[in-house]
Amino acid sequence: MNSVIFLGTPAFGATVLEGLIKAGYDIKAVVTQPDKKVGRKQKIVYSPVKELALKYALPLYQPVRLSKSDDLNALMAIQPDFLITAAFGQFLPTRFLKTAKIAAVNVHGSLLPKYRGGAPIQYAVRNGDAETGVTIMEMVKEMDAGDMYAQAKLPIGPDETSGEVFEKLAPLGRDLLLETLPKIASGEIVKKPQDPSQVVFSPTIEKSEERIPLTLTAQEAKNLIRALNPDPGAYLVVQGKRLKVWAAEVAEDNTSLLAGCLVSNQGRFAISFADSTVLNLTEVQPVGKKAMKVKDFLNGQGKKFNAGDQIVDED
């Protein structure tokens, strides 16, 4: 079976890697991002790809920056049949890509050329797209610009979060990759160039984008909340305090109140947004507390607000 150097970090990458292992590919090395310190206690957390590499006792590399690391020379010396990336999170030097004897291949979570970049799923959900998918593509120096080998589509449900879409995309990407690699190796597959006129970028989400603007309609706000769930989460600033919003629904009623006002806290926590629309928050997380259903929030802090008051601070 063909030899592989695999590069990936989150659960999406781990699903693809395990598929390669179980299909019998010879995994010569696994490259993933360095360990992270998480939470108040700064606990060291391994990436899902690292956990899998340790489980199967695979050679493991974790450079802070691959292009300027000593690990690069060791990896280049392997000269595998395939270099395969799936949500790795770093650019790969062109000289490294050229060491693949057959091809350097990326499993990308969008229907390219739409959503090149590091946050394709989040952008698809935030923009309210009805579908997304996976593209198996050739890696080149320019980000996500290589020719495409294969694509598969996936519908996005109206209430699905980015996390839920990722969970569905991972096995889709795994299966499409395993179907495509033998065709690349045999030369029977014809690469398709991307249409430059259709390119859309999806750069990594900035911290400033986590705050829910009052200029959004209720539907747009809901989409942003879905897009940033489970990480990093979207929030409102309510009377000076950050309130994370993990789930919401567009209300059937409209309102004459200015955006950012409390429409109702009787059986629901309803906030006015742009164009007279109303958003019912259904799962929230006050500062210093765990996420909770809005019913529990209303039993505590939610009752102190008065309908009609402007409770959400402007950006």
N, C-alpha and C positions, 0 to 999 in steps of 0.2 A: 504494500500500500504506500501511497505517496507520503513524503515527509513534510512536516508543517512547523513553522514558527507561528504561534498564536499570540495576538495582542488584544487584550480587552480588560474591562474593569468591573462593571456592574452585573446584576443578575442576567441582563440581556446577553452579555458576553459569556457568562458561565453556561447558559443554556446551549449556546452555539458550540462552545468548547466541549461540553459533555457529549454532544451529538457527534463531533469529530472523533472523540475517544472511542465511543461505542461502535462507530462505523469502522474502526480499525486503522485510522490514520496514525502515522508515526509522529507523535508530538515531540519534536526535538527540544523545544523551549517554550515557556509561557512568560509573557511580559505583561505586567499590570502596574497600576499606579502605586506609589508608596502608601504605607499604612497611615490611617488618620487617627487623630485624637478627638474623641467625641464626648460631649456633655461636660458637666461641672467637674467631674472627677478625671476628665481627660483620659478616658479609657481608650486603649489602643484597639482599633477595629480593622480587621482584614477585609479586603474587597471580596465579593463573591467569587471572582475568578481566582484569587489567591487561595481561598478555602478549597476550591476544587483541585487546583494544582497540588496542594499539599495532600489532599485525599488520595490522589493517584500517584504521588511521589514523582512529579514531573519537575524537570529543571526550571527554576523560577528566577526571574529578574525583576527588580523594582526601581528603575532609575528615576530620579527626580525629573531629569530632562534627558531623554534618550540620545538626542543628537549631540550632546556634550558629555556623555558618560563613557567610562571605561567598558561598560557592558556592550556598547555598540560594536566594538571590534570583535568581541567574542561571538556575538550574534551573526555578524557578517560572515564570519569564518564557517558557519554551519552550512550556508548555501542550500536551503531547503527547496523542495519542489514548489511549495506554496508559502507565501506570507499571507496570513489571514488576520484581519482586524474586525472587531465587533465592539463598538463603543469603547475604544481605548482611551481617548482623551488627549492624545499628543500627536503632533505632526511627525511623520517619518521622513528621514533624509532620503533624497533620491538615490544616493549611492547604496543605501540599504535596500530600497525597493528593487534595485537591479540585481540583487543577489538571488532572488527567486528564480529557479531554473525554468519553471513553467509560467507562473503569474503571481502578482501581488494583488490580493482580492480583499475588498471591503464589503461587509454586510451592513448596509445603511438603512436606518429606519424611516424611510420616506419613499415616495414615488418620484425619484429624480426625473428632471432637474428641479422639481419643487422641493424646497426646504433643504438646501445644502447647509451644513454647519452642525453645531453641537447640540441643538435643541429642536430637532424636527418634530418630535411627537408633541411637545409642549406648544409649538406654534400651530400645528394642525388642530389641536383641541381648542386653543385660545381663539383661533379664527373661525371656529364652528364648522370645520370641514366634516363632510359626511363620510369620508373615507381616507385612509392612508395606506401604507403598505411597506414593502421591503424591496430594496434594489441590491442585487449583487453586481458590483462594479469593479473595474480595474482601477487600482490606485495610481495616481500621478502626483506630481509636485503640487499642483493647484488643488485646493480643498474640495473634495467630493465632485471633481470635474471629469473624472475618467469615463471611458466608454462603458456602456452597460451590457452585462451578460444576460440578466434575467430580472423580472419583476413579478411580484404577487401582491394583490390588493387585499385590504381588510376594512370592513365597515367600522365606523365609529358611532357608538350609541349616543343619544342626546344627553345622557347623564353620566357617561363613562369618564373617569379621570385619566390623566396621563399614566398613572401607575397601572391602571387596569388595561389600558391599551398596550403598554409595554409588555405586560404579562402575556397578551395574546400574540404580539408581534414576535416575541422571542422564539417560540416553536415554529412559527411561520418562516422566520429567517433561517433557522437551523435546517428545516426540511428543504427549503429552496436552495440553500448552499450545498447540501449533500446531493441534491439532484443535479446541480450545475457543475460541480467540480470535475466529475468524470468527463463531462462534455468539453470542458476547457482543456483537460489533459489530452483528450483524443483529437482535439482540433476541430470537432464537428460544430461547435457553437460559433455564431457570427456576432461579434460585438456591434453594439449600436451606439453611435455618438449622441451626446445630449444636445438638445436644441438650445443654443445660447439665449434665444429670445424668450424662453420660458423659465429661465433661472429665477428662483426665489431663495433668499438667504434666511437662515434661522440661527442667528448667533446665540451664544450662551445667555441665559436670562440674567439680567443685572439686578442688584438689590433694589434699585429704585423702581423696578417693574413689579415688585411684590405688593406694593400698596395699591389698593383698588381705587382708581380715580372716580370721582363723582360725575365726570363727564361721560362715563359709560352708561349705556342703557342697562336695564336689569339683565337682559339676555347676555350682553357682552360681559357684564360683571360675573355672571354665573360661569361663562366659558373660561374667564381668567382663573376663577377659583378651581374649576376642574383641571385646568392646565397645570397649576402649581401644586396639585395634590398628587403624591405625598410629599414632594420636596420642591421648593423650600416652604411652600404655603403662602397664601395670599392673606392680606390683613386690611382692616379699617382702623383708623384712629378715632376712638369713641371717647369724647370728653377728655382728651389728652392721654388716653391709655390705648395701647395696641390691643386689638381684638382679632386674633386669627380666625378666618372663616374657612372651614373645611368642606362645607356642603351648603347648597342653597337651591331655591327653586324660584322661578319667575311666577309672581302672583297673577291671578286673573284680573284683579282690579287695577285701576289707574288712580292717580292722585293729582291734586292741584298744588301740593306742597313742593317747595324747593328741594332740589337734590340734597340728600344727607339728613333729611328729617325722619323722625320716627312716625310711621304711619299707624302702627298698632303694636301693642305688646300684650294683647289679650288672645291667648292661645297660639300666638305666633310672634315672631320678632321681625317686623316688616320695615324696610328702609326704602325711602324714595330715591330714585335714580333719574338719569336724564330722560327727556321726552315723556315725562309723567309716568314712567314705569315704576314698578314696585318689586323689590326682591325680598323674599322670605328667607332669612338665614335659618338653616336647619341643624347645623353642627358648628359650634364655635369653641374657641379656647382663649379664655382671659389670661392675662399675664400671670405667670406663676402657678397656673392650674393645668390640669389635664383637659384634653378635648372632651366636650360634653354635648349631649343633645340639647336643643334649644329649650325644651321643657325644663330641664334642670337649671339652665341659665336663667330662665324667667323666674324660677322659684327663689333665685338668689339676687343677683345684680340686676336682672332684667326689669324688675318691678319698680326700680327707682327712677326710671325714665318716664316722661310724660308724652303722650301722643301729640304730635304737632311741633314738638321741640326740635331744633337743629342739634342733633347729637353727634354727627360725624364731622370731624374737623376737615377743613379744606386742605388740599395739598399745599 
